[in-house]
Amino acid sequence: MKLRKELDEISEIIDKIVQWVCIVLTFMMFISVTFQVFGRYVTRSTIAWTEETSRYCMIWLAFLGSSTLVRRWENSSVTFLVNKLPRKGQKIAGIIHVAIMLAFMLTIFVISCKEVPRFSMMETSPALRISMFIPKSSILFGSGIISFQLLWKLADSILGFKEDEANG
């Protein structure tokens, strides 16, 4: 129980940090798009960095925001057939579901650990002139955090499943 509580606290801390980063990214994206619209329609000139900034913020938001959804289990899923199963079958299907998602995200994480540094360290973005490692590392960080949240969800599901069997 102590380990379970500690892991839940770590998961919650990571989630709170991710939420704050998402708030900052959303604000940066809002400012960038506002400058882009202002430049395009008021001054009739384009501001080169605004499009890249908003795009990279959106990419980071997608990966980091997904980790928050996974932690709360608010990601979309089709449960029509699973809901037809008995309770024990639903729990087993849920564990299999989380395990498949975890395997997929760990695959993305492992591949991105190898490929992101190799292909993006020497590249720079056209307008911002930043290393492409920064936007591409969103895959690495996002899949890593999602994998952690899924691993915690899987461990909690299995432990909860065993506790339910012992009680009932």
N, C-alpha and C positions, 0 to 999 in steps of 0.2 A: 504493500500500500504506500510506503514511503517513496519508493522509486516512482510509482505511478503519479503521486502528487508532485514530485520534483520535475518529472518530464512534462506534466501538464503546465507547470509554472514556466518552464523554459519555452514551451510552445506558445504560451500566452505572451511572454516577453517578446519573442520573435515576431509574433503577430502584431503587437502594439507598435514595434519599430517599423514594420512594413506598412502599417496604416499611416504613420506619420510621414514616411517617405512618399507614399501614394498621395497624401494631401499636398506635399511640396511639389511633386511632379504635376499634379492637376493644376496647381496655381501657375507653375512655370508654363504649362501648355496653354492655359488661358491667356497669360500675358503674351506669349509668342503669337498665338492666333490673333489676338487683338492688334498687335503691331502689324501683323501681316495684312489684316483687313484695312487698317488705317492707312498703311503704305500703299496698298493697291487702289483703294477707292478715294482717298482724300488727297494724297500727294501724287498719285498716278505713277508711282515707282515701286518696284519690288524691293523688299529687304531680304537679302539672300539667306540669312541665317534662320529666319523664322520658320520656314517649312521644315528644315532638318531638325530644329529644336523640338517642334511639336511632334514630329514623327518619332524621334527617339524617346521622348517622354511617353508617348502612347505605347511604344513597344515595352518599355520598362513597366508601365502601369498594367499592361496585359499580364505579364508574367508575375509580378508581385501581387497584383489584385487576385489572381487565380489562387495564390497560396492562402490568402485570407478566406476565400470561398471554400477551399478544400478543408481548412481547419474547422470551419463552422458546418461543413457538409451542406453548403448551399449551392453547390454546383449542380447543373441540370443532369437528370438521368431519367430513363424510361423504366418505370417500376411496375408496369401493368402485369407482366407475367410473374414477377417476384412476389407481388402482393397476393397472388393466388396460392402460393405455397404455404404450408403450415409454418408456425413461428420458428421452429428449429431450421427448416429449409430456408427461410428468409435470412436467418443469421448466417448460415453457411454461404448462401449466395452473396450476402453483403461482404463477407470476408474474402471470397473469391474476387468480387468486384474491386475491392481495395487492393488486393494483391496484384491484380492485372494492371491497375492504374499505377501502382508503385513500380512494377517491372518496367512499364513504359517510361515513366519519368526518370528512373535510374538509368535506363538506356540512353535517354537524351542527355542526362547529366554526364555520364561517362564519355560519350562521344563529344560533348561540348568541352569537357576538360582537355581533351586531346586536340580538337580542331580549332576552337576559338583562338587560343593563343598563337597557334601555328599560322593561321590565315589572316589574322587581323592586326598583329603587332606593327607591321610595316605600312599598313594602309592608313590613309587619313580621309576624313570626310571632305567633300568638295567645298562646302560653304563654311562650316565651323572650323575646319582644319584641326580636328581632334582625332586622336587615334580611334580607329574603328573597333578597337578592343572594348571601348566604353559602351557603345550600343550593343555590340554582339555579346558582351558578357552578361547581358540581361538573360540570355538563354541559360547560361551557366548558373547564375545566382537564382533565377526563378525556378529552374528545375531542381536545384539543390534544396531550396526552401520547401517547395511542394513535396519533394521526396521525404524530407524530414517530417512534414505534417502528415503525410500518408503513412509513413512508418509508425508514427505515434498512434494514428487512427487504427492501423492494423493491430498493433500490440494491445491497444485498449479494447478493440473488438474481440480479440482472442481471449484476453484475460476476463473480460465481461462475460464471454460465452462460457468459459470454464466456471466462473462464479455462479452463473445461472443454472448450469448443470448440477453443481454441488447443492444448490438450494432447492432445486425442483426436480 
